[in-house]
């Protein structure tokens, strides 16, 4: 069977994917969600002419000749507007954010006044309209505040709240069912036999998927038997994505592909022309996307970055995440073979913003410590020639 190129595999994973439906969420629960329906203002902001400074609301005609002494007839504070009217020879003490009283057309800042008893003397006056926020200065009733398709940030929620949007229509989160296979695995915290290791892939993959915007049901560890694997696959086929890790190769205890086929999953491709992650498998059954990730930890995480991330984005109605860029190579690298190589590397950025990527000496796909320390993956093309330190290379940025 020919190996599927990475770009072709990515294309096939998101082909014909339609975004999930919408759901209303309270604004306090909307952070990080994908907005599915635009938000429009339900009133002007500000809804009244408001003072931008602490000072005195006056008639411009009363302060054309200075100094001018005016009688204070009241106060306008935020949430407590003055009910009367500013007439000839009078003024109202006004605080920042308070409504401008009727009859006034200018605000004199308090630093340009002196006050004595119930009167204030204006020493310096601005032009008419100065220090006043007009009605709708920020936005008007009916204005579009937030466009559909954005990932909601704190400042987006602040704007929506100012426009009186208590409920937001967001994309439903893709639901992922996940399990790991292997008799050699034991959950963290349990006692491991001498021939067992602690299961890490499912925890890392669940966290990655949640970071991508999905919700995850982790079924834990499935033992190495076809019956147990089929039972787990059946549980996952109600989800938007079924994600497995381990058992995707051709060993005597690798039952994932057989279980997929037994459950009616149509395998789209199996084995990618890449390193690490060659045994990656992708298929569909109905609306459910099925991904069989390798069991080696680094292979699982790299393939999740390359294939799961764009799939979740497509289901959320987001464009593909483009996190590839160029960097200067920190040390020589030999020519590459017939698989696209994703090499763990550190990424140093100098004062001028120049990136330098330096690969780790050891790249075994079981080594999680280098994956934890890596800030990028150097992408080595199929049959790419040797590269010298100082030359530019493509890198995939991690944690974005």
Secondary structure as UniProt FT lines:
FT   HELIX           6..14
FT   TURN            15..16
FT   STRAND          22..26
FT   HELIX           27..29
FT   TURN            31..32
FT   STRAND          34..35
FT   STRAND          39..40
FT   STRAND          50..51
FT   STRAND          55..58
FT   HELIX           60..63
FT   STRAND          68..77
FT   TURN            78..79
FT   TURN            88..89
FT   STRAND          90..94
FT   TURN            96..97
FT   STRAND          106..109
FT   HELIX           110..112
FT   STRAND          113..116
FT   TURN            117..118
FT   STRAND          119..122
FT   TURN            128..131
FT   STRAND          132..133
FT   TURN            135..136
FT   TURN            141..142
FT   STRAND          144..146
FT   TURN            148..149
FT   HELIX           154..162
FT   TURN            163..164
FT   STRAND          167..171
FT   STRAND          175..181
FT   TURN            183..184
FT   STRAND          185..186
FT   TURN            188..189
FT   TURN            194..195
FT   STRAND          197..198
FT   HELIX           201..212
FT   STRAND          215..222
FT   HELIX           226..236
FT   TURN            237..238
FT   STRAND          241..245
FT   TURN            252..253
FT   HELIX           256..262
FT   TURN            263..264
FT   STRAND          266..270
FT   STRAND          274..275
FT   TURN            278..279
FT   STRAND          281..285
FT   TURN            286..287
FT   STRAND          288..293
FT   HELIX           297..303
FT   HELIX           304..308
FT   HELIX           309..315
FT   TURN            316..317
FT   STRAND          324..329
FT   STRAND          340..349
FT   TURN            351..352
FT   STRAND          355..359
FT   TURN            365..366
FT   HELIX           368..373
FT   STRAND          376..380
FT   TURN            382..383
FT   TURN            389..390
FT   STRAND          392..397
//
